[in-house]
Amino acid sequence: MTLRHRIAAVAGLAVALAVVAAATIIYVAVRSDLRGELDRALHARAAELTRGPAPSDGDERSGPERRAGPGDFRPEQLRPDDDAARYGGAGGYAQYVAADGDVVTPPGGGRALPVGAGALALARAGRGSQLADVTVRGTHLRVLTVAVPQGGAFQVARPLTEVDHELERVLAILALVGAGGVALAVALGAVVARTALAPVSRFTRRTEALTAAPDLSERMEVTGSDELARLAASFNTTLDALERSVEAQRHLVADASHELRTPIASLRANVQTLEEADRLPPAELASLRADIVSELDELTALVGDVVELARGAKPGAALDDVRLDEIVASLVERARGRAGADVRFETRLEPCVVAGEPDRISRAVSNLLDNARKWSPAGGVVEVALEAGGTLTVRDHGPGFATEDLPHVFERFYRADRARGMPGSGLGLAIVRQAAEAHGGRVEADNAPGGGARVRARFGPPETVPSATDVGRREGSRRNGVL
């Protein structure tokens, strides 16, 4: 079922419920009014009877239960050949019920109304009244039983035939009006749905056209400030993000191709030279082999950096609790081994645990240390500081960043003029930024007071590092079966 049909169906259902509720209220109100008028007439007739003398059964006995003559019932109003008229018609039908259960009816009327247990109880009690619906010989009657204080009770009945016919007519009219209203509501709902969804249909056709012939420069038209305009603006935002992502991928592929071209060309030249290895002196052959191994290492590192950048800043599915201070300490020791006596590392590490991916964090920290080692002069010092909040600061005492280079140091394949003759691909700091952003952090670069470059990287929100006392208490609880 389409959205248009669902809207029409919902509109029809809502109107149907409203029509049914209104029809029910109208029917109940009309029924209550008609039957109330009839009940008031019955009470008026009963009041006339209870003010007169009690009826008699034709004998000479007297008493509180036999004190009325049949003349009070006006038998000339009855027509025995008509059941509705037999029960009183518009004038009503009356009979007297004695306390012992005897019934006095109008002359020629016979025993017309059944006497139930409720009517007999009222006749014996001498107080109270009762209204009831009964059906006698196929005629629907409304019967009022009113007790006489001296004993006995009068029963007054009127047929409900006219009331029932009127209610049936009202019910038929309400059913027709309700059915017509529901049909009209469904038709109007379909028209309203088609009109309301016309902009959505245009929006859908536009998005389908963009999907069939992708053009990332195209955008949806945003007019107004309603929900559809917000949806179009959101779709345009998605297209903006998609365009940036595609452009970034294109730049990455183009830059990677450019960077890979040089080592591959150099490798090809060296391999072609190896074909004449029997003509080369041993020293030159050894140098050639060393160059090939170095270029292969550079190519391997470049491919690894490109693969790392291709992962993007999206974090992995599963994050571990990472002791950042231990990772930094381990990598600093490895950097010391690479630098030898040329560069000295000074550390100030606070215990810190972050939720993240150990491999990506290790790669980023290693790039920071290698970058600082590469730019440090002989005998220089690299200062490494880690705060408990998860911020790592690495400072060297080299030439620092040029003012024009600072806005671009974290871009892919960006290399300053002074770095073009040095080994590297310009991806190290870009990988640092991507790793930090993948863990909800960020990076900053500036020139430290007194000279040298300073880079800060924050790797996500820190976790609490348990103290030695807490660890001992937890282990003791485990041994005691508490945990």
N, C-alpha and C positions, 0 to 999 in steps of 0.2 A: 504494500500500500504506500502510495506516495505521500509526501508531507502535505500536499494540497488536499488530498482525500482525507487524511487524518484530521486536518483542521476543520473541514466541513463536517466530518463525523462528530468531532468534539462539540462543535457549535450546535449540531442537531441534537446531540444527547443533552447538552445543557438546557436548550429550549424545551426539550421533551420533559425533563425533570421539572422545570419551572411550570410548564403547562399542566402536568399531572398534579403538582402541588396546588396550583391555583384552582384547577377543576375540583380537586378533593375538597378544598376549603369552600368553594361555592356550593358544591353538592351538599355538604354537611350543613352549611348555613341555610340553604333552601329547605332541606329536610327538617331541620330543627324549627324553622319558622312555621312550616305547614303543620307539622305534628304538634307544635306548641299551640297553634290556634285551635286545633281540634281538641287538645287536652283542656284548654280553657273553656271551650263549649261544654265538654263533659263535666267539668267542675261546676259550671253554672247550672246545668240540668240536675246534677246531684244535689246542689244547694236547694233548688226548688222542692225536690222530693223530700229532703230531710226536714224541711219546715212544715210539711203537711202531715196529716194523721197517718199512722201505720196502716198498711194494707191488711185486708181480711181474706180468709180462705173460703168464705161463704157460710160458715157455721156461726153459732151464737156464742162461741167461746171468746173470752176477752182476756187480756193480759198485756204485758209489755212487748211480747213478741208478736201479737196479733192485734194491731190497732189501726189498720188502714183499709180503705175500700178500694176496689179495682178501678173506680172512676178516676183515681189520680194518674193512671197510666195512659189516658187518652187513646184507647184502642182504635179510634177511627182513623189514626194515621198509618196503620199497618195494612199491608197488602200481602196475604199469604202466598200468592203466586210469584212474588219477586223476592229472592233471598236478600238482596241488598236493602230493599224497602222493608223486608220482614225484620231486619235488625235495626230499624229505626230511620234509615236514610239520613237526611240532614237534621231531622228532629231528634234522632237518638232513640235507642231502645232501652227500657228500664224493667227490672224485675227486683223482687225483694227476697232476701235469703234470711230465714229465721235462724235463731241461735241453735235450734236442733237440726238444722239442715234442710228444713222444708222450704220450698220455693214457691212464691206467688208471682204469677206472670199475668200480663194483660189478657183480657178475655179474647179467646180464639188464637192466642199467640203460641200456646203450647210451651214446653220446656225448651227454650231457645239457647240459653247460655250455660255452659258447663260450670259447675261450682267446684273449684279446686280447694286444696287444703288451705291456701292462703286466705281465700275469701271466707271460708268457714271459720278460720281462726279470728278474723276481724269481726265476724258476726257474733261470735261468743265473747270477744273482749269488749265490744261496744265502743271502741275508739280506733282511730287510724284510718288510712286509706292506702290503696294500691292501684298502680297502673300496669297493664299487661297487654301484650299482643297475643291474640288467639285466632285460630282459623276454624270456623264452624261451617260444615257443609260447603267447603270450597270458598267461603267468604272470609277475607282478612279483616279482623275487627280489632278496634282499640277499646279496651274494657277498663272502666274505672270502678273500683269497689270502695265504697265509703261506709264506715260503721256508723250505726245509730246509737246515741248514748243510752236509750232505753232498752237496747238489745237488738240484734239483727243487723243487717247491712243492705244497702241498696247497690245494685250493679247497673251501671249505665254504659251502653255500648254504641259505638258509631262505626260504620264501615270505613276502611282505609282505601277503598277502591279508587276514589278520585285522587287521593294523595299519592297512591302508588303509580297511577297513570301519569300524574304530573311529574313525579320524580323520574319515571322512565323517560319522559319527553325531555326533561332537563339533562338527564344523563346522555341521551342520544345527541343532543345539541352540543354538550361539552365534548363528547368524543369526536364529533365532526370538526368542531373548532380546533380541538387539540391536534388532530391529525393534520388539518390544514396548516396550523401554526408550525408543527414540526417539519412538514414538507417545505414550507416557505423558509424556515430557518436553515434547512440543509441547502436549499438553493442559494439563499443569500450568503451562507457560509462559504459555498464554493466560489461565489463571485468575489467575496472579500479575500478569500485565500489566494485566488488567482491574482487579484490586484496587489495584495500585500507581498506576495512572493515574486512579483515581476522583477524587482531589483535583485533578488537573490538569483533568479534565473539568469539575468544578465551577468551577474558576478560569476556564476558557475560557467557560463559560456566563455567568459574572458579567461578564467583560470584554465579551462580545458584547452583554449587556443594557445596559451602560454606553455602548457605542458606538451602539446603536440609539436610546437615549433619553439624550443627553448631559446629565449633571448634574455639574458640576465640584465640587460639595460632597460627592459620594459618594466613598467609599474602600473598598478591599478589606480584608477581615478578615485580620489577621496573627496566627496562632497558632503557637506553637512557635518553633524556631530552625533548622529544616531548610532545604533548598534552595528548597522551595516558599514557605516563609515569607519568605525573602530575596527571592524573585521578587515576591511580593506587596508587600513593603516598597519594592522598587525601582519597582514600578508606581505605588504611592502617591506616591513622590517625583516621578515624572514628572507625575502629576496635579496635585501641588502647584505644580510649575513652570508647567504649562499654565494653571492657575487664575490664578497671578500674572501671567502674560503676557496672558491675556484681560482681567483686571482693569486692567492697565496700559494696554492698548489702549482699553478703555472710558473710563478716566479721561482719556486723551489726546484722544479724540474729543470727550468732554464739555467738557473745558477748552478745546480748540481752538474748539469751537462757541461757547462763551461769549466767548472773546477775539475771535473774528471778528465777533460780533454788533455790537459797538460801532463799529468802523470801517465796516462795511457800512451800518449805520443812518446814520452821519454822512455817508457818501458819497451815500446815497439822498437825504438832506435837501438836501445841497448841489446835487445834480443837479436836484432839483425846483426849487430856487431859481434855477438857471440858466435854467429855462424863462421866467423873468421878467427875463432879462438886459437887455432893452431899457428896463426901468424903473429899473435900478440905476445908480448913479453909477460912473464909470470906476474910481475908487479901490477901491470896495467890490467891483466885479466882478473886479478884479485880485487882491484879497485872497482872494476866493472861489475863484478858479482856483488860487491857490497852496495853499490848504487842500486842495483836491481832489488836487493832485499829491502833497502831503505825506501825505495819508491813503492814497493808492495806494501810495506807497513803504512806508509802515508795513504795509499789508496784504500787499504783496509780501514784505517781510522776514519777517512772521509766517508766511506760507505756506511760505517757504523753511525757516524754523526747524522747523515742524511736519514737513515732509518729511524733514528731516535727522534728527529724533528718531525718525521712523517706521522708519528704517533699522536701529535697534537697535545693540547693542554688538558685533555680529558683524563681524569684519574682512572686507575684500574678498578676492576670490579671488587677486589678484595684488598683491604688495607690492613697493615700490621702495625703493632706498636713498635716504633723504631727508636732505639737509643741513639739520638743524634750525636751526643757528645762522644760516644764510643766510635761511631763511624768517622767523625772528624779526626779523632786522635789516631786511629789506624791509618787514615789517608795521609795525615801529616808525617807519620813515620815513613811511609813509602815515598813521599815527596822529598824527605831528608835524604833518603838513600839515592834518589835520582840526582839531587843537587850536589851532593858531596859536601866539600868544604867551601864551595863558592857562595852558597846562600844559607843563612841561618833562619830557623823557624822558631818563633816565640808564641806560645799558646796560653790562652786564659779561657778555660772551658768550664762552664757550669753544667751540672746534670740536667738533661732535657730529654723528654720522650715526646715524639710526635706520631700521629697516625698517618702512615704513608707507605710508599713502595720503596723498599731499601735500595734496589738497583738504581732507580732513577735519582734518588737522593745522593747515592754514592757517586754516580756519574757527574752530577752537578757540582758536588763538593770537589771532586778531583779536577774538574775543569777550572774552578776558581783558583785552586792551589797551583796548577800548572801555569795558568795565566800570570799569576803573581811571580812565580819562579822565573818565567821567561823574561819578564820585564825588570827583574831585580838586577842591579849591578853586582859585580864581583865583590864579595864580602858584605853584601846587603842583608837586610833583615826583612822577613815576612811576618807580620803580626796577624795572628788568627785568634779571634775572640768569639765565643758562643754564649749568648744569654739564655737564661732559663725559659724565656718566652719563645725560643725557637729561631732567633735572628742570628745569623752567622755573618761576621764581618771579617774580610780579608784585605789587608793593606800591604802594599809594597812600598819601597823607597826609590822607585825608578822615576822616569820622566813624567809620569802621570798622563792624563787624557788631555788632548788638545781641545780647546773650547768648541771648535766646530765638530769634533768627533763625539762629544758627550751625548747628544740626542740620538746617536745611531749605534752606540756600542753594543746594544743587545739585538740588533737586526741581523738577519741571516746573511752570511757571506760578506758582511761588511768588514773591511780591513782598512785601518788608517794608513796614511801614506808611509809612516815610519815602519809599518808592519809588513809591507809588501815584500820585502826581501827576507823575511823570517819564515820559518816553517809554520804551517797551520792553514786552516781553510776559512777562518772567520766564523765558525759555527759554535765555538766553545761557550761564549757568553749567551748566545741565543738558546742553547740547550739549558743553561742555568735558569734563564727567565721562564722557559716553558715548564721545567720541573717545578719551580716555585709556584707558578700559577696553577699547575695541576694539583697542588696540595693546598690551594686556597691562600697562598702567600703572594709576595711580590719581590721585585729586585730594585736596587738603586745603585747609581754609580756617581762618584764625584772625586774631586782631588782633595786629599787630606791636607790639613794645615801642616806646613813644614815640608811639603812635597810628597809625591807619590800618589798612586791611584788607590782608591778605596771603593770596594764593592760590598754591598749588603744584600743578603738573600734571606727571606723568611719563608720557612717551610710549614705553613699551616698552623692551626691552633695547637698549643702544647698540651700534653697530658701530664698528670701528676706523677712525679717520680717518687716511689716509695722509699722511705728512709730505712737504714739498717735496722733500727728499732722496730719499725712496722713489719719488715720482712721476718725478723726473729719472732715477733709475736704471732704472725700468721702461721709460720711453720710450727710453732708450739701448739697452736690451736688445732692444726691438722693432726698432729701426733696425739692430741687428747680427744680427737673425734668430734671437735666442735664444728669444723668445716668439712 
